[in-house]
Structures are given as C-alpha cells and as structure tokens.
Amino acid sequence: MVINGFNSNRYALRELIYSSAVAVSSAINYAHQLFDHITQPDLFMWNIMIRGSAQSANPLLALSVYNQMEKLSVWPDNYTFPFVLKACTKLHWVNAGTVIHGKVEKHGFASNTFARNTLIYFHANCGDLRVARALFDGEAKSHVVAWSALTAGYARRGQLSVARQLFDEMPVKDLFSWNVMITGYVKQGKMESARVLFDEVPKRDVVTWNAMISGYVLAGLNEQALEMFEEMRSVGERPDEVTILSLLSACADSGALDVGEKMHCSLLEMGNGDLSIIVCNALIDMYAKCGSIERAFKVFRSMREKEVTSWNSIILGLAFHGHSEESICLFEEMRRMKIRPNEITFVGVLVACSHAGNVDQGRKYYKVMTDEYNIEPNIKHNGCMVDMFGRAGLLNEAFKFVDSMKVEPNAIIWRTLLGACRVHGNVEMGRRANERLLKLRWDASGDYVLLSNIYASEGEWDGVERTRKLMDNNRVRKEPACSLLEADNRTFMHFLSDSKPKRIK
C-alpha cells in the first residue's frame, strides 16, 4: 500500500484500519500510527478507531480520538456515541459520560436503539440508575439488550434483588443475562443461588463455566471448583486462559500438584506453545506452593518475556521453601538486568535472608530498598525484619526495631516476637510481647499457649497456672489438635483425644 500510494485506495485503508484497530486486539497502537498518516479519514474510520480504542486496554484513547474528531468538525452518526460511552463505562468516568449523553440528545440520536441501549448500559453501570430506569421504561422494553443492560447494572452494583426481579420479568433471556446474574451471586458469595441458575441455563458458554469455577475458588471451595472443571470437560466445553488461571489458584491453595500438572498439560494441548506472562506466573506460584520448586524454576527459565511479577513469583517461591541462596542470586540477577524491583520483591528477599539467618545481608537489603529504590517499608517488610532478628536470637534488637517502626505493629509482629521468645526461652520479653498482643486480640488460644510454653520451658509453673487462669477468665478455649489423613480415596480426621480417626469424606 505504501509503494502504491498509501492514501490512494480508500477501501484498502478501511480494511487496514479495521484489521489493526478491531480484528487484532493487540495492534491498537499500530492502528493509531496508521491513522495519523491518513490525510482525510472518513467517518467509518473515525468510528472504527473509537471502537477499537474503547475495547482496548487503554479506553482513554477512544475519548482522545473523539475529541480530535470534534476539533476537526467531523459530524458523528448513530454509531459514534455508543463507542465513546463504552469507553466512559470502562473508565468509570461519570462526568464525561454525562456530557456525551447530552451530545447524544443534541445530535438527535436519543431515539436510536443502539444509542439508547448504550446509554442505559452506561447509566446502569456507573452513571445514574434512575436515568437508566427512565430510559428503559419506554420503547426500550421491547429490546432484550436493554433488559440485559439494566439487569447487569443492578447486579454489578450489588442490588441483586432488583436485578433478579428484572431477570425474572424478561420476556426473552439471552446468555449475557444469565451470566450477569450468575456472576452477581458469585460476587456476593451466594454459590448455592449461583448453582441453581447455572443448572437452569439453556445453553452455557465458557464465561458461564468460568463464573462458577472462579466463584468456588474465591469462596475457598477448591474441590468444588475442580469438580466443576471436570464437568466442564465432560460436556466438551473448551477451557480458556481465565479457566486455567482460576484452577491454578485452586491447586496452589489446596496443594493439588497432580491436578495442577494436568492444567499445565491442558494449556500445552490447547496449542499455546508460548504461554502468556500471567499464566506462567500462575504456574510458578502453583508449583512453588505445591512444593515443586524445580518445576517452578523450569517454567520461569522457559519464559521468553518476564515482568517484575515473574521475578517476584520465583523469588518468593524459593525463599519460602528454604532456597535462600538461590532466591538472593536471582534478585541480584534481576538487578544486573536493570529490572526495577518493587515492594513485593523485597518481601521475598527479606524472607530469604530471614530463613538463611543472614542478618547482615537482611539489614543491607532493607537499606537498599529505602535508599536506592525509595520504597517505603510496609508492615510486611517490618515483619520480615522482626522475624529475622527473632530467628537469630537478637531479641533486644527485634524489640528496638518494633519500637522504632513508623507503622503501628500488628498482632502478627507481636506473635512473631512471642514465638521467638519461646524458642530462645526469654520469659520477660515473652511476657511483654504477650501483653501487647492481648491488647490487640484477647481471644486467640494460640497466643496463651505460646506464653504458657515459655513459662513451662523455664520451669515457672506459677506462670503456667496464671496463663491458664487468664484463658478461663477470658473464656478462651483451645481447639483440639487434629490431623487429616487420606487413604483409599477417603479422608479421615483424627483428633488427639480420639481413639481412632473419624471418616469425614
């Protein structure tokens, strides 16, 4: 096209702009470069650029194109404003969307079905629900898109009772409406209601399945999530990246390494030789949390492109599993490659120093974080430092560090100190940590047990008795210890007080 005169063929220009702005989702920046070289773009090209920009990861570009269009006095049509309104909805720019609503009225497109439905969608999702309802209570009631838009608005704003009423009254329910209602119940943790609707959907798509799977994962019901995935595969529904990410999270939380490996194989079977960064990060996290550090490291090294989140995933995974030296070596490699670490990176580095007992190195990296990278230490960084001092037996330095913290120490930090006092047999400091801990939370039995154990290890049985009496006075009960056992595809729970395990599944 360039050789033959870039602006000479209007039809070819239209096809090229459509392909780069809409058809190929990752090419929007290239589309803008092309568009800047078109001498006289027609209205179709303007609309396509607004549409593609609105659908992109940076919807602000759509408003920029529209403003440029206005400055050049290009007259819009009934397709222009819906695309701009979708960008405003994604950005949650209420004021800008309200201004565009005024322009819709000014240009005489308020009665246009496409424009009116998009206005309902905008106001229902981030504008004024009363306006959305007023626009709906006219001719819009004859269009399923309007019903879906208003239902989605109420559901996403947490007004599920109103959304459900609209949903039940809909003359025709499209799949979008079913998915919106299921997602609404999922977001409020109402998985039973979500499941009832899911079972009633006439025809499901991958979005329907993903809503349920992610809902179970968010609710901590990982086993149900994995069962839902098996059900999904049994009916021939092909999982997408969202499905796999939810399931990898479930595997990481439940330690289901075998299922996680199956997810990895499914990704490869789907023909995705080059996995996205976000999927690779999830695989690293899953393998690390399941204890398969070698596989986590293999995934990391196989990545062609890495972001700081990728480095964080492997550095944290190595650190938490005791591979402190490897974790710190990776951090130094990251610095040599001029990849700027963030606050999460330093949590991993400080954990590595703590687990390895490298106090001097920990002090050094804490200083590097603040002086070289201007990262303000948060409660997690401070907790790592307290843990590091405590593990090394530097209890005086640990208490001084806590006293010097700019942020208020939380219960985790005081419990870390209490645990360190238990390990190193320091009754006086343990008592001080426990006093501060009980001011923050008085009903955690483990805190009393820790202090009692400190007294017992030093033979101070009066202290043990006082601690037990304090528990009784505060009506704190210690939960009985138990173990979970798996055998012959059955799960048993064994309490310390039981003569034999009880089957629970």
C-alpha positions in Angstrom: 0.0 0.0 0.0 2.9 2.4 0.8 4.6 1.6 -2.6 1.3 2.2 -4.5 0.4 5.4 -2.6 -0.8 4.9 1.0 -3.9 7.2 0.7 -4.9 6.2 -2.8 -7.2 3.3 -2.0 -10.0 4.2 0.5 -11.4 0.7 0.6 -8.0 -0.8 1.4 -7.5 1.9 4.1 -10.8 1.0 5.7 -9.8 -2.7 5.8 -6.4 -2.0 7.2 -7.8 0.3 10.0 -10.5 -2.3 10.9 -7.9 -5.1 11.0 -5.5 -3.3 13.2 -8.0 -1.5 15.5 -10.6 -4.2 16.0 -9.8 -7.6 14.5 -6.3 -7.9 16.0 -6.8 -6.9 19.7 -3.1 -6.3 20.4 -2.5 -4.0 17.4 -4.3 -0.8 18.6 -1.1 1.2 18.9 -0.2 0.3 15.3 -3.7 1.3 14.3 -3.2 4.8 15.8 0.2 5.1 13.9 -1.6 4.3 10.7 -4.5 6.6 11.4 -2.2 9.5 11.9 -0.9 9.1 8.3 -4.3 9.1 6.7 -4.9 12.5 5.2 -8.7 12.6 5.2 -10.2 9.7 7.2 -13.9 9.2 6.6 -16.5 8.7 9.3 -16.2 4.9 9.2 -12.5 5.1 10.0 -13.1 7.6 12.9 -15.8 5.2 14.3 -13.6 2.2 14.0 -10.7 3.9 15.8 -13.1 4.9 18.6 -14.5 1.4 18.8 -11.1 -0.3 18.8 -9.7 2.1 21.4 -12.8 1.6 23.6 -12.3 -2.1 23.5 -8.5 -1.9 24.2 -6.6 -1.9 27.5 -6.5 1.8 27.3 -10.0 3.1 26.6 -8.9 6.7 27.3 -7.7 6.6 23.6 -11.3 6.5 22.5 -12.1 9.8 24.1 -8.9 11.3 22.7 -9.9 10.2 19.2 -13.4 11.6 19.7 -12.0 15.0 20.9 -9.8 15.1 17.9 -12.8 14.4 15.7 -14.8 17.2 17.3 -12.0 19.7 16.8 -11.9 18.9 13.1 -15.7 19.4 12.9 -16.4 15.8 11.7 -20.1 15.2 12.1 -20.9 12.0 14.2 -23.5 9.4 13.4 -25.5 7.0 15.5 -22.5 4.6 15.9 -20.1 7.2 17.2 -21.5 7.9 20.7 -22.1 4.3 21.8 -18.4 3.5 21.3 -17.5 6.6 23.3 -20.0 5.7 26.0 -18.5 2.2 26.3 -15.1 3.8 26.9 -16.6 6.1 29.6 -18.2 3.0 31.3 -14.9 1.1 31.3 -13.1 4.1 32.8 -16.0 4.8 35.2 -15.9 8.4 34.0 -19.4 9.5 35.1 -19.0 13.2 34.2 -17.6 12.5 30.8 -20.3 10.0 30.1 -23.0 12.5 31.2 -21.5 15.1 28.8 -21.7 12.5 26.0 -25.3 11.8 26.9 -26.0 15.5 26.3 -24.3 15.3 22.9 -26.5 12.3 22.0 -29.6 14.4 22.7 -28.2 17.4 20.9 -27.4 15.4 17.7 -30.9 13.8 17.8 -29.8 10.2 18.4 -31.7 9.7 21.7 -34.4 7.6 20.0 -31.8 5.4 18.2 -32.0 1.9 19.6 -28.2 1.3 19.6 -27.5 4.7 21.2 -30.3 4.4 23.8 -29.3 0.8 24.9 -25.7 2.0 25.3 -26.9 5.0 27.4 -28.9 2.5 29.6 -25.7 0.4 30.0 -23.6 3.4 30.9 -26.0 4.8 33.5 -26.8 1.4 34.9 -23.2 0.5 35.4 -21.6 3.8 36.6 -24.0 6.7 36.0 -27.4 7.4 37.5 -29.6 4.3 37.9 -32.7 6.5 37.9 -31.8 7.8 34.4 -31.1 4.2 33.2 -34.5 3.2 34.5 -36.3 6.2 32.9 -34.6 5.4 29.5 -35.7 1.7 29.9 -39.3 2.4 30.8 -40.2 3.4 27.2 -39.7 1.7 23.9 -36.5 0.0 25.2 -38.6 -2.6 27.0 -39.1 -4.3 23.6 -35.3 -5.0 23.3 -33.5 -7.8 25.1 -30.3 -5.8 25.0 -31.9 -3.1 27.1 -33.2 -5.6 29.7 -29.8 -7.2 29.9 -28.0 -3.8 30.3 -30.3 -2.7 33.1 -30.1 -6.1 34.9 -26.3 -6.1 34.6 -26.2 -2.6 36.2 -28.3 -3.6 39.2 -26.3 -6.8 39.6 -22.9 -5.2 39.4 -23.9 -2.6 42.0 -24.9 -5.3 44.4 -28.7 -4.8 44.1 -29.3 -8.4 43.4 -33.0 -8.4 44.4 -33.9 -5.8 41.9 -31.7 -7.4 39.2 -33.4 -10.8 39.9 -36.8 -9.2 39.6 -35.9 -7.7 36.2 -34.3 -11.0 35.2 -37.5 -13.0 36.0 -39.6 -10.4 34.1 -37.5 -10.5 31.0 -39.6 -11.7 28.0 -36.5 -13.3 26.4 -33.4 -14.1 28.4 -30.1 -14.0 26.4 -26.9 -15.7 27.6 -25.5 -12.4 28.7 -28.3 -12.0 31.2 -27.8 -15.5 32.6 -24.1 -14.9 33.0 -24.7 -11.5 34.6 -27.0 -12.9 37.3 -24.7 -15.9 38.0 -21.7 -13.6 38.3 -23.7 -11.3 40.6 -24.5 -14.2 43.0 -20.9 -15.3 42.8 -19.5 -11.9 43.8 -21.7 -11.9 46.9 -20.6 -15.5 47.8 -24.0 -16.9 47.2 -22.8 -20.0 45.4 -25.9 -22.1 46.1 -28.1 -19.5 44.3 -25.5 -19.3 41.5 -25.5 -23.0 41.1 -29.3 -23.1 40.8 -29.2 -20.6 38.0 -26.3 -22.3 36.4 -28.3 -25.6 36.2 -31.2 -23.7 34.6 -29.1 -22.1 31.8 -30.4 -23.4 28.4 -27.0 -23.2 26.7 -23.8 -22.3 28.5 -20.6 -20.8 27.2 -17.1 -20.6 28.7 -18.0 -17.4 30.6 -20.8 -19.3 32.4 -18.4 -22.0 33.5 -15.7 -19.6 34.4 -18.0 -17.6 36.7 -18.8 -20.8 38.7 -15.3 -22.0 38.8 -13.8 -18.7 39.9 -16.7 -18.3 42.4 -15.8 -21.6 44.1 -12.2 -20.6 44.2 -12.9 -17.3 45.8 -15.2 -19.0 48.4 -12.3 -21.4 49.2 -14.3 -24.3 47.8 -11.4 -25.6 45.7 -12.6 -29.2 45.5 -16.0 -28.0 44.0 -14.0 -25.8 41.5 -12.0 -28.8 40.3 -15.2 -30.9 40.1 -16.8 -28.1 38.0 -13.8 -28.2 35.7 -14.2 -32.0 35.2 -17.9 -31.5 34.5 -17.0 -28.7 32.0 -14.6 -31.0 30.1 -17.1 -33.9 30.2 -19.6 -31.8 28.1 -17.0 -30.8 25.6 -16.6 -27.2 26.7 -13.1 -25.9 25.9 -11.4 -24.0 28.8 -9.7 -20.7 28.2 -7.0 -18.8 30.0 -9.4 -17.5 32.6 -10.5 -21.0 33.4 -6.9 -22.2 33.8 -5.9 -19.2 36.0 -8.8 -19.9 38.4 -7.9 -23.6 38.6 -4.2 -23.0 39.1 -5.1 -20.7 42.0 -7.3 -23.5 43.5 -4.4 -26.0 43.0 -2.0 -23.7 44.7 -4.3 -23.1 47.7 -5.2 -26.8 48.1 -1.7 -28.2 47.3 -3.2 -30.4 44.5 0.0 -30.8 42.5 -1.3 -33.6 40.3 -4.3 -31.5 39.2 -2.0 -28.5 38.6 0.2 -30.7 36.3 -3.0 -31.6 34.4 -3.8 -27.9 34.0 -0.3 -27.3 32.6 -0.7 -30.2 30.2 -4.2 -28.8 29.1 -2.6 -25.5 28.3 0.0 -27.2 26.1 -2.7 -29.3 24.4 -4.7 -26.1 23.7 -1.8 -25.2 21.3 -0.5 -22.4 23.4 3.2 -23.1 23.0 4.1 -19.6 24.1 2.1 -19.1 27.4 1.3 -15.6 28.4 3.2 -14.0 31.3 0.2 -14.1 33.6 -0.3 -17.8 33.0 3.4 -18.6 33.6 3.3 -16.5 36.8 0.3 -18.6 38.0 2.2 -21.8 37.1 5.3 -20.7 39.0 3.1 -19.8 42.0 1.2 -23.1 41.8 4.3 -25.3 41.6 6.1 -23.3 44.3 3.2 -23.6 46.7 2.8 -27.3 46.0 6.5 -27.8 46.8 7.7 -28.5 43.3 10.4 -25.8 43.2 12.3 -27.4 40.3 9.3 -27.2 38.0 8.6 -23.6 39.1 12.1 -22.7 38.2 11.8 -24.6 34.9 8.7 -22.6 33.9 10.5 -19.3 34.9 13.5 -20.1 32.8 11.3 -21.1 29.8 9.7 -17.7 29.7 10.7 -15.6 26.7 9.5 -12.4 28.3 9.4 -11.7 32.0 7.9 -8.9 34.1 8.7 -7.9 37.7 5.8 -10.1 38.8 7.5 -13.1 37.2 10.7 -12.5 39.2 8.6 -11.9 42.3 6.8 -15.3 41.9 10.0 -17.3 41.7 12.0 -15.2 44.3 9.1 -15.7 46.8 8.7 -19.3 46.0 12.4 -20.1 46.5 12.5 -18.0 49.7 9.5 -19.6 51.4 10.9 -23.1 50.6 14.3 -22.5 52.2 16.2 -22.0 48.9 17.5 -18.7 50.3 20.8 -18.5 48.4 19.1 -19.2 45.0 16.4 -16.6 45.8 19.0 -13.9 46.6 21.1 -14.9 43.5 18.0 -14.3 41.3 17.4 -11.0 42.9 21.0 -9.9 42.1 20.5 -11.2 38.5 17.3 -9.1 38.3 19.3 -6.0 39.4 22.0 -6.7 36.9 19.4 -6.8 34.1 18.2 -3.4 35.3 14.7 -4.7 36.2 13.4 -2.5 38.9 12.2 -4.4 42.0 9.1 -3.4 43.8 7.9 -3.8 47.4 6.8 -7.4 46.8 10.3 -8.3 45.6 11.8 -7.1 48.8 9.4 -9.2 50.9 10.8 -12.2 49.1 14.4 -11.1 49.6 14.0 -10.4 53.3 12.2 -13.7 53.8 15.2 -15.4 52.2 17.6 -13.6 54.5 15.5 -14.4 57.5 15.3 -18.2 56.7 19.0 -18.3 56.0 19.9 -16.4 59.1 21.8 -13.8 57.1 21.1 -10.8 59.4 23.8 -8.6 58.0 22.6 -9.2 54.5 19.0 -8.5 55.6 20.0 -5.2 57.1 21.8 -4.4 53.8 18.8 -5.1 51.6 16.4 -3.3 53.9 18.7 -0.2 53.4 18.9 -0.8 49.7 15.1 -0.9 49.5 14.7 2.5 51.2 17.9 4.4 50.0 18.3 3.0 46.4 14.7 2.3 45.3 12.8 4.8 47.5 10.4 2.1 48.7 8.7 2.9 52.0 8.8 -0.2 54.2 5.3 -1.5 54.9 4.1 -3.9 57.7 5.3 -7.0 55.8 8.8 -5.7 55.4 9.0 -4.8 59.0 7.5 -8.2 59.9 10.3 -9.9 57.9 12.9 -7.9 59.8 11.4 -8.8 63.2 11.3 -12.5 62.2 14.9 -12.3 61.0 16.1 -10.8 64.3 13.9 -13.3 66.3 15.2 -16.4 64.5 18.8 -15.2 65.1 18.1 -14.7 68.8 18.7 -11.0 68.6 15.6 -10.3 70.8 16.8 -6.9 72.1 17.4 -5.7 68.5 14.0 -7.1 67.5 12.2 -5.2 70.3 14.1 -2.0 69.5 13.2 -2.3 65.8 9.5 -2.7 66.7 9.7 0.4 68.9 11.2 2.4 66.0 8.7 1.4 63.4 6.8 4.2 61.7 3.7 2.0 61.3 1.8 0.5 64.3 2.9 -3.1 64.8 0.1 -5.6 64.3 -0.8 -8.9 66.0 1.4 -10.9 63.6 4.5 -9.0 64.6 3.9 -9.4 68.3 3.1 -13.1 67.8 6.4 -13.4 65.9 8.2 -11.9 68.8 6.4 -14.1 71.2 7.3 -17.2 69.2 11.0 -16.1 69.1 10.9 -15.7 72.9 9.5 -19.2 73.2 12.4 -20.6 71.0 15.1 -18.7 72.9 13.5 -19.1 76.4 13.2 -15.4 77.3 10.4 -15.2 79.8 10.5 -11.5 80.5 10.4 -10.4 76.8 7.8 -13.1 76.1 5.6 -11.6 78.8 6.0 -8.1 77.3 5.1 -9.3 73.8 2.1 -11.2 75.1 0.8 -8.1 77.0 0.9 -6.1 73.8 -0.6 -9.0 71.8 -3.6 -9.3 74.2 -4.4 -5.6 73.8 -4.9 -6.3 70.0 -6.6 -9.7 70.3 -7.6 -11.5 73.5 -9.4 -14.5 72.1 -6.7 -16.4 70.2 -5.9 -19.5 72.2 -2.5 -20.0 70.4 -1.1 -16.8 72.0 -1.9 -18.0 75.5 -0.4 -21.4 74.7 2.8 -19.9 73.5 3.3 -17.9 76.7 2.4 -20.9 78.8 5.1 -22.9 76.9 7.7 -20.2 77.6 6.9 -20.5 81.3 6.9 -24.3 81.2 10.3 -24.4 79.4 11.9 -22.4 82.2 10.1 -24.3 84.9 8.0 -21.3 86.0 4.8 -23.3 86.8 3.2 -20.4 88.6 3.3 -18.5 85.3 1.7 -21.5 83.5 -1.1 -21.6 86.0 -1.6 -17.8 85.7 -1.8 -18.1 81.9 -4.4 -20.9 82.1 -6.4 -18.9 84.6 -6.4 -15.9 82.3 -7.7 -18.1 79.5 -10.5 -19.3 81.7 -11.4 -15.7 82.8 -11.5 -14.6 79.2 -13.5 -17.7 78.2 -10.9 -18.7 75.6 -10.9 -22.3 74.6 -8.1 -24.2 72.9 -9.2 -26.0 69.8 -8.2 -29.7 70.0 -5.3 -30.7 67.7 -6.2 -32.9 64.7 -4.7 -34.4 61.6 -6.2 -35.1 58.2 -5.4 -38.5 56.7 -6.1 -39.7 53.1 -6.3 -43.4 52.3 -8.1 -45.4 49.6 -9.7 -42.2 48.2 -11.2 -41.5 51.7 -10.4 -38.6 54.1 -10.2 -39.1 57.8 -9.9 -36.5 60.6 -8.0 -37.7 63.7 -8.3 -35.6 66.9 -5.8 -36.1 69.7 -8.5 -37.2 72.1 -10.0 -39.8 69.7 -9.1 -43.5 70.0 -9.4 -43.8 66.2 -9.8 -41.5 63.2 -13.3 -40.4 62.0 -14.2 -40.6 58.4 -15.3 -37.2 57.0 -15.5 -37.9 53.3 
